[in-house]
Amino acid sequence: MTDDTTTTPPVLVVQHEDGAGPGLVGERLRAAGLDVRTVHPWRGEPLPGSLDGWAGLLVLGGSANCEDDTAAPWLPRVRELIREAVTGPAPNPVLGICLGGQLMAHALGGRVVRRPQGPELGTVPLRRLPDADGDPVFGAVPEGALAAQWHWDEIGTLPPGAVPLLAGDDCPYQAFRVGPHAWGVQFHPEVLARTVAVWAGADDAHVRDAGLDPEAAVRSVREAEPSLREVWGAVAEAWGAVVRGARVPVPAPSRRE
């Protein structure tokens, strides 16, 4: 493999809190030769004023609500970066994970809601939707692929023009695409059991108050780790290929009655 990090601009990673880093996704991007640089705004590290000089934008998950600018005062800047990446004069590939996907939906005109049925935790099987066929990032995800979940909010309405790619029985918008180079997911392709166990410990009381078993959620992720590594590692590599310029033509959205 040729390492061309000296000629490929870096990928900007926005991490919202401790214990919620790029994980498996970052690992696969680095293995593909990409220069992954993480900014920690909750520590006071500044976000860039623009995406000039960046090859892509990866926005990670976190416990904040996507509109809670008081608890997370850097969120308005993140939304601006997402809009610049998607609609600006020099578009950048984007991947938004959980909170990052919610921020993308909200920034581009969608709506995020609190789940009335309570949190979705542990592993959940996903269904392919028609527009997953041929998608450059999610096209190879198999039907019924398990995905790690840890969220109390979810996307209620996609942004105008967004294309849904993957769904779950209890959460309709698990993955979506906006335009030819921006993707958002509700689940966590970056995490494995070790990280989920930390989250379960921190959220133990809230999970039990919702009538769920945090230990069972962790166990389901641990048991699924081989498939999680295979499926979502490949998705990370596919997004990395888009970042590196190995773009695959995006199919036109399927016609719906």
Secondary structure, DSSP 8 states (H G I E B T S, - for coil): ----TTTS--EEEE--STT---HHHHHHHHHTT--EEEE-GGGT----SS-TT-SEEEE---SS-TT-TTTSTTHHHHHHHHHHHHHSSS---EEEETHHHHHHHHHTT-EEEE-TT--EEEEEE-EE-GGGTT-TTTTT--TT-EEEEEESEEEEE--TT-EEEEEETTEEEEEEEETTTEEEESS-TT--HHHHHHHHHHTHHHHHHTT--HHHHHHHHHHHHHHHHHHHHHHHHHHHHHHTT------------
